[in-house]
């Protein structure tokens, strides 16, 4: 007696289709077989490639937050910050300070203020701020939805201003 050859693709094709006793498929239209489906859904396939951003969904904390993240003192400073930064940048310079240090400073006053106001954040910091996993942040950068730069070691770094811009363009506020 001759053994029947096993065809895994036809087995999978037939395993999940509900066929009535008469042998006709209840599904109308053409159903691709498993092999065709796999051939059409590979990595290079544009058929299943996502082209639009699915906005990050902020995750609600499991425990209710009883205190404000920003203290009252910090909030008052935050409100005054634009005037204070303008004052610090306009009316002071590095002449007196440079007398106490050898050589040039590694950054100008403008660069110092920019670094303090628009800090460079790691992938972990960014994923925590957006409430998504690090792989999602990597996906956003790979699709050029979220701006970043790389360190000499190849690590992704993000500016707070770029994260804020991303949330303004693509973010979704949680329901109240």
C-alpha positions as CSV (number, residue, x, y, z in Angstrom):
1,X,0.0,0.0,0.0
2,X,1.3,3.4,-1.1
3,X,1.7,6.1,1.6
4,X,0.0,9.4,1.0
5,X,2.5,12.3,0.9
6,X,2.0,15.0,3.5
7,X,1.6,18.6,2.3
8,X,1.8,21.0,5.2
9,X,0.4,24.0,3.3
10,X,-2.7,22.2,2.2
11,X,-3.1,20.8,5.7
12,X,-3.0,24.3,7.2
13,X,-5.3,25.6,4.4
14,X,-7.9,23.0,5.2
15,X,-7.5,22.9,8.9
16,X,-9.1,26.2,9.7
17,X,-11.8,26.4,7.1
18,X,-15.3,25.4,8.2
19,X,-16.7,23.2,5.4
20,X,-20.2,21.9,5.5
21,X,-20.8,18.2,4.6
22,X,-21.5,19.1,0.9
23,X,-17.8,20.3,0.6
24,X,-18.7,23.9,-0.4
25,X,-17.1,26.7,1.5
26,X,-19.4,29.0,3.4
27,X,-17.1,31.9,2.7
28,X,-18.0,33.9,-0.3
29,X,-15.2,35.2,-2.6
30,X,-11.7,33.9,-3.0
31,X,-9.8,32.9,0.1
32,X,-6.0,32.9,-0.4
33,X,-4.2,29.7,0.6
34,X,-1.7,29.8,3.4
35,X,1.3,29.9,1.1
36,X,-0.1,32.9,-0.9
37,X,-0.8,34.6,2.4
38,X,2.8,34.1,3.6
39,X,4.2,35.2,0.3
40,X,2.2,38.5,0.5
41,X,3.0,39.3,4.1
42,X,6.8,39.2,4.2
43,X,8.9,42.0,5.7
44,X,9.2,43.8,2.3
45,X,5.5,43.7,1.6
46,X,3.7,47.0,1.5
47,X,0.3,45.4,1.9
48,X,0.7,45.0,5.6
49,X,3.0,47.9,6.2
50,X,1.7,50.6,8.6
51,X,1.8,54.0,7.0
52,X,0.0,56.2,9.5
53,X,0.9,56.9,13.1
54,X,-1.1,55.3,15.8
55,X,-0.9,57.9,18.5
56,X,0.8,57.0,21.8
57,X,-1.8,56.1,24.4
58,X,-0.9,57.5,27.8
59,X,-1.2,54.8,30.4
60,X,-3.2,55.5,33.6
61,X,-1.4,54.8,36.8
62,X,-2.8,51.9,38.8
63,X,-2.6,53.9,42.0
64,X,-4.2,57.3,42.1
65,X,-1.8,60.2,42.4
66,X,-2.6,62.2,45.5
67,X,0.1,64.9,45.2
68,X,1.0,67.1,42.3
69,X,4.1,66.2,40.3
70,X,5.2,69.9,40.3
71,X,5.5,71.6,43.7
72,X,4.1,75.1,44.2
73,X,7.6,76.6,44.4
74,X,8.6,74.9,41.2
75,X,5.4,76.0,39.5
76,X,5.9,79.7,40.4
77,X,9.5,79.4,39.1
78,X,8.2,77.8,35.9
79,X,5.8,80.8,35.3
80,X,8.7,83.3,35.8
81,X,11.2,81.3,33.7
82,X,10.9,83.1,30.4
83,X,11.7,86.5,31.9
84,X,14.5,85.0,34.1
85,X,16.2,83.3,31.2
86,X,16.1,86.4,29.1
87,X,17.5,88.4,32.0
88,X,20.3,85.9,32.7
89,X,21.3,85.8,29.0
90,X,21.1,89.5,28.3
91,X,22.6,91.2,31.4
92,X,25.4,88.8,32.5
93,X,28.4,87.4,30.6
94,X,31.3,85.1,31.4
95,X,34.0,87.8,31.9
96,X,34.2,87.5,35.7
97,X,33.8,83.7,35.8
98,X,36.5,83.1,33.2
99,X,39.1,84.7,35.5
100,X,38.7,81.7,37.9
101,X,39.0,79.0,35.3
102,X,41.8,78.0,32.9
103,X,41.1,77.9,29.2
104,X,37.8,78.3,27.4
105,X,34.5,77.1,28.5
106,X,33.3,74.0,26.6
107,X,30.0,75.8,25.7
108,X,28.7,79.3,25.3
109,X,26.1,80.9,27.6
110,X,23.4,80.3,24.9
111,X,24.4,76.6,24.7
112,X,24.4,76.3,28.5
113,X,20.9,77.7,28.7
114,X,19.6,75.6,25.8
115,X,21.1,72.4,27.5
116,X,19.3,73.3,30.7
117,X,15.9,74.2,29.2
118,X,15.9,71.5,26.5
119,X,17.7,68.6,28.0
120,X,18.9,65.5,26.1
121,X,17.0,62.4,27.1
122,X,17.7,58.7,26.8
123,X,15.5,56.1,25.2
124,X,14.4,55.0,28.7
125,X,13.5,58.6,29.7
126,X,11.6,59.1,26.5
127,X,9.6,55.9,26.7
128,X,8.7,56.7,30.3
129,X,7.5,60.2,29.4
130,X,5.4,58.9,26.5
131,X,4.0,55.9,28.5
132,X,5.1,53.4,25.8
133,X,7.7,50.6,25.7
134,X,11.2,51.3,24.3
135,X,10.5,49.3,21.2
136,X,7.6,51.6,20.4
137,X,9.9,54.6,20.7
138,X,12.4,52.9,18.4
139,X,9.6,52.3,15.9
140,X,8.6,56.0,16.0
141,X,12.2,57.0,15.3
142,X,12.7,54.4,12.5
143,X,9.6,55.8,10.8
144,X,10.8,59.3,11.3
145,X,7.8,60.4,13.4
146,X,10.0,61.3,16.4
147,X,13.2,63.3,15.9
148,X,16.4,62.1,17.5
149,X,20.1,62.0,17.1
150,X,22.7,59.3,17.9
151,X,25.7,59.4,20.2
152,X,29.1,58.3,19.1
153,X,28.3,54.9,20.5
154,X,25.1,54.7,18.4
155,X,22.6,55.3,21.3
156,X,19.5,57.3,20.5
157,X,19.1,60.6,22.3
158,X,16.0,62.8,22.3
159,X,15.5,66.5,23.0
160,X,12.6,67.4,25.3
161,X,11.4,69.9,22.6
162,X,11.2,67.1,20.0
163,X,9.1,65.0,22.4
164,X,6.8,67.9,23.1
165,X,6.4,68.5,19.4
166,X,5.7,64.8,18.8
167,X,3.0,64.8,21.5
168,X,1.4,68.0,20.1
169,X,1.3,66.5,16.5
170,X,0.4,62.9,17.3
171,X,-0.5,62.6,21.0
172,X,-3.8,61.8,22.4
173,X,-4.9,63.1,25.8
174,X,-6.4,60.5,28.2
175,X,-10.1,60.7,28.8
176,X,-11.1,62.6,31.9
